[in-house]
Amino acid sequence: MTAWNDFVKKIYHEGHAKDPNYQFKDALKDASKRKGEMGSSSSSEGKTAKKSRKGRKKSGTRKKGRRRRR
């Protein structure tokens, strides 16, 4: 489980204890507003783990379509 999932689960349990009609979708919205409480270490991990695909070229690909006759 990721830190985000743990954080949302914690907020859901807090909200559900106060209001039995509190739903998980409400917890997601509240967690998004309170994501600064998660800590800076978990948010920086996600940024460094992603690799950019921009600029990569697939090898062996050609344009498909009709050729022009001369």
N, C-alpha and C positions, 0 to 999 in steps of 0.2 A: 504494500500500500504506500502511496506517495504521501508526502507531507500535506499536499493540498487536500487529499481525500480524508486524512486524519483531521485536518482543520475543519472541513465542512461537517464531518460526523460529530465533532465536538459542539459546533454551533447548533446542529440539528437537535442534539440531546438537550442543550440548554433551552432552546426555543420550545421544544416539545414538553419539557417539564413545566414551563409557564403556561402553555396553551396546547391542549390536546389536539386541536385542529391544525397545528403547525405542520407544514409539509416540507418534504426534502427540497422541493424547488424553491421554497422560501429561504431555506438554509443556504442554498447556492447563491441566491441574490444577496443575502446578508453577508456571506463570506466574501463575496466579491467586493463589497463596500469596506469590509474589515481586514482585507488581505495584508495590510501593514502590520497587523498583530502577529502574523506568521513568523516573522523574523527575516532578516536579510540573507541569511545563508541559503535557505531553500529557494528563494527566487533567483539567486545568481547561478544556481546549478542548472536550471532549465535553459538559461541563455547560452551557456558555454557548451552544452551537450548537443545543441542543434548544429548541423552543418549546412552551409549554403549550397544549393544546387545551381545557383546562377552562374552562368559561364561554362558549365559542363556541356560537352558535346557528345552525343551518342555516336559511337563508332559504327560504321557499316550501314548507316541509314541513308536512303536516297529519297528524293521526291518522287511520289507516284503520280501518274497521270499520263495523258496522251503525249506522244512525241510529235513534234512538228515535222512535216514532210517538206522537203525543198523541191 
